[in-house]
Amino acid sequence: MTQTELTKKRADFLAEDFSRGFIRYCGFGAEIVRRGFFQAGVKISEDHRQQDGFIHAGVMATMADHTAGYAAFTTVSADFQILTIEFKINFLRPACGDALVCRSRVIREGSQIIVSESEVFDLREEREALAAKAMVTLTVVPKEKITSNI
């Protein structure tokens, strides 16, 4: 695998591709796409909250993992898929605002392994509060290997 530039066409594709399936159901949307960086957001509804009214940790973990994956996607060609092989998340404070924003960046590029970090911010009254931070390890797999194993 060689390092690739992020074209506008590829960035537009990734922004659209980001919100499919479960992620669409969660309401997550792409906001900023640059090589090695991806930002996503979600407007919080009651469905995102847990029993005490806080935003559910699962929502934040899913957002951190998925956004990190798309940050990794910005560094590879369309011939490859990205799969998470490990992630760790620290919840720094309860999130209870009206929206979340997740900023993920690639901190190590490799031919088979990419490491990204995600920061999830709770948006309260137009202020951001860092609510969670995740480290995500991803593997780069040729598309034909994935489709042949399904």
C-alpha positions in Angstrom: 0.0 0.0 0.0 1.3 3.4 -0.9 0.4 6.7 0.7 -2.4 8.4 -1.1 -3.5 12.0 -1.5 -7.1 12.7 -0.5 -9.0 14.0 -3.6 -12.2 16.0 -3.4 -14.0 13.1 -5.0 -12.7 10.7 -2.4 -13.5 13.1 0.5 -17.0 13.6 -0.8 -17.5 9.9 -1.1 -16.3 9.3 2.5 -18.5 12.0 3.9 -21.5 10.4 2.2 -20.4 6.8 3.1 -19.9 7.7 6.7 -23.7 7.7 7.6 -24.9 4.3 6.5 -26.7 1.5 8.4 -26.4 1.7 12.2 -24.5 5.0 12.0 -27.4 6.6 10.1 -29.8 5.1 12.7 -27.7 6.9 15.4 -27.9 10.2 13.5 -24.2 10.7 13.1 -23.1 12.9 10.2 -19.8 13.9 8.6 -18.8 17.5 9.1 -15.1 17.9 8.1 -13.0 15.6 6.0 -9.2 16.1 5.5 -6.4 13.7 4.9 -5.7 12.1 8.3 -8.6 13.9 10.0 -12.4 13.4 10.2 -15.0 15.3 12.2 -18.5 14.0 12.9 -21.5 15.4 14.8 -24.8 14.3 16.2 -27.8 16.3 17.5 -28.8 14.5 20.7 -32.4 13.2 21.2 -33.9 11.3 24.1 -33.0 8.1 22.3 -29.3 8.9 22.9 -29.7 9.2 26.6 -29.4 6.7 29.4 -31.6 6.4 32.5 -30.1 9.4 34.3 -30.4 11.7 31.4 -26.7 11.6 30.3 -25.7 10.8 26.8 -25.1 7.0 26.7 -21.5 5.9 26.8 -22.3 3.5 24.0 -23.2 6.5 21.8 -19.9 8.2 22.5 -17.9 4.9 22.1 -19.5 4.2 18.7 -18.9 7.7 17.5 -15.3 7.6 18.6 -14.6 4.3 16.9 -16.5 5.0 13.7 -15.0 8.5 13.2 -11.5 7.2 13.9 -12.0 4.6 11.2 -13.0 7.2 8.7 -10.0 9.3 9.6 -8.0 6.2 8.6 -10.0 5.8 5.4 -8.7 9.3 4.3 -5.2 7.9 4.1 -5.8 4.8 1.9 -7.0 4.3 -1.6 -10.5 3.1 -2.5 -8.9 -0.4 -3.0 -8.8 -0.9 0.8 -11.2 -1.3 3.7 -10.5 -0.3 7.3 -11.5 -2.5 10.2 -11.1 -1.8 14.0 -9.0 -4.4 15.7 -8.8 -2.7 19.1 -10.0 0.4 20.9 -9.8 1.9 24.4 -11.9 4.8 25.6 -11.7 7.0 28.6 -14.9 8.8 29.7 -13.7 12.0 31.2 -17.0 13.5 32.3 -20.7 12.8 31.8 -22.1 14.3 28.6 -25.5 15.9 28.8 -25.6 18.6 26.1 -27.7 19.0 23.0 -25.0 17.7 20.6 -21.7 15.8 20.4 -18.8 16.4 18.0 -16.1 13.9 17.5 -12.7 14.9 16.1 -10.5 12.0 15.0 -7.0 12.1 13.6 -4.5 9.5 12.4 -1.5 9.5 14.7 0.4 6.6 12.9 0.1 5.5 9.3 1.2 2.1 8.3 0.8 -0.3 5.5 -1.2 -2.8 7.6 -1.9 -1.0 10.9 -3.2 2.6 11.4 -3.6 4.2 14.8 -6.1 7.0 15.3 -7.2 9.0 18.3 -10.7 10.5 18.8 -11.9 13.2 21.1 -15.6 13.4 21.8 -16.9 16.8 22.9 -20.2 17.5 24.6 -21.8 20.7 23.2 -23.5 22.7 26.0 -24.8 26.1 25.3 -22.4 26.5 22.4 -19.4 25.6 24.5 -17.4 22.4 24.1 -16.5 20.1 27.0 -14.1 17.2 26.4 -16.2 14.2 27.5 -14.2 11.2 26.1 -10.9 10.3 24.5 -10.3 7.1 22.6 -7.3 5.3 21.0 -8.3 3.1 18.1 -6.1 0.6 16.3 -7.3 -0.3 12.8 -6.2 -2.8 10.1 -5.9 -2.1 6.4 -7.4 -4.9 4.3 -7.6 -5.1 0.5 -11.3 -5.0 -0.5 -11.2 -8.2 -2.4 -10.1 -10.1 0.8 -13.2 -8.8 2.7 -15.7 -9.5 -0.1 -14.4 -13.0 -0.6 -14.7 -13.8 3.1 -18.4 -12.7 3.6 
